Amino acid sequence: MAGGTLPGTGTDDAGSDRVVFHVDMDCFYASCERLRRPELAGEPLVVGMGYEAGETIGAVATASYEARAFGVESAMPISEALDLLPRRANAEPDDPDAPDPEGAGRYLPVDLDFYKEVASDVKAVLRDCADVLREVSIDEAYLDVTDRTAWDAAGDAADPPPSAAAGPAETRTLAEGYARHVKERIEREAGVPASVGVAPNMSTAKVASDADKPDGLVVVPPGEVGPFLATLPTAEIHGVGPVTERTLAEMGIETAGDLAAADPDRLGEELGDRGRELYRRARGEDDREVTPTGLPKSLSRESSLSPTADGETKRETVAALAADVARRARERGCLYRTIGIKAIEPPYDVNTRARSLPGPVDDPDLVEAVAFDLLDEFAGDRVRKLGVRVSNLDFAESDQATLGGFEPGGDGKRNRDPDAEARSTATEGDGGKLTDWVDGEPGADGEGESENDASPGDAERRTADGQASLGDWS
């Protein structure tokens, strides 16, 4: 679908037909905790890293918006957070010295395995909605959806409906409708809210996703990028951290408009190549392409079920998942050395099992056979989700290994290698190694830079959503 020109907008934006989404999950760790504990909705909630329940050590990983109203911020020591927001467990109504329950919050330790499980549901939606996806962290991704939608006005082109999104967009576009579809699917299928920024380039989409949190949708169509950015403080420009912000302020540059109007040579003298790059971004000039973060570590497919212990239902589901995963591996031209399954028992007990093979293979029948073997460990157990994964991928153009012990028998089935158990790996129901189920690499902003700034002092900057960076979508 070709990108159109909106009424009243210019056509001079470079690459103005490109449609980029930046998807940023809202207080992701807190949202995950509320997913499994709905009673926490609306309460001030702090999720701490290096924190144990009832203790005062550790640091804030995520502060919900309710907690932030008390001044709690990400990366803040738990002890400092407790001074601002006492623990709800200590708010005993009969204790005259106890904190007011209305001014107290909940404190929970990080459960990264569970958050990665929810993240895998989010990413399943994103992969289905975009042909090009760049995963930046456990709660953030860029999508190039140019081939899925366009900047054309929705409805009657002569009398288009007004935009329902925040931001400078006046006319509702197909891109806005598609972004709303992505948001609604994430909410429906993963159970957590997301904010989405829509723009013709990556850096503007990033700024847009931060502009109307939580659960926001901001659309910046071609021709509106410069005006949208101009009034924002420099700290809002993608790539400006606290150190760079102070340097710019010393130069008399307070807003993105100031930055866009500055002398690029002077910026280069003060900040090097980064100064010139920030100058371009403040002007809405960003020709970077959304690129994947690298070859995947694994390929997986999962399916939710109504909780069931029926063996036939589980086998049918695993058979379909195994066939799909093997097909995707073949389409990508990769071999695999490990086959695994995931079984989630109600409410969210995650169990993974995997078996390593003697060498890389491309064998759909073997994927199914091994998956069935691993599924037998959950015979009689109720499950709410099943998954099949192939990992330890090999994309090299080489001959497939000959696998002793997995040679086809006369009936076309595989014979178990008697030593296979010695090569098998399995994790128990304590969450398993879910990193294997969440593809992608920790990334920066597309140019190998920090999301915040290249300057070491800027590493302290917290994410706009108030979540400290604990782990990427590894």
Secondary structure, DSSP 4 states (H G I P E B T S, - for coil): ------TT--S-STTTT--EEEEEESSHHHHHHHHH-GGGTTS-EEEEET--TT-S-SEEEEE-HHHHTTT--TT-BHHHHHHHS-BGGG--TT-TTSPPGGG-BEEEE--HHHHHHHHHHHHHHHHHH-SEEEEEETTEEEEE-TTT--SPBSS-TTSPPBP-SBSS--B-BHHHHHHHHHHHHHHHHH---EEEEEESSHHHHHHHHHTT-SS-EEE--TT-HHHHHHTSBGGGSTT--HHHHHHHHHTT--BHHHHHHS-HHHHHHHHTHHHHHHHHHHTT---PPP--SSS-SEEEEEEEEEEE--HHHHHHHHHHHHHHHHHHHHHTT-EEEEEEEEEEETTTEEEEEEEEEEEEE--HHHHHHHHHHHHGGGTT--EEEEEEEEEEEE-S--PPPP-TT--B-TTSPBPPPTTHHHHEEEE-TTT--GGGGS-S----SSSS--SS-SSGGGGGPPPTTSB-------
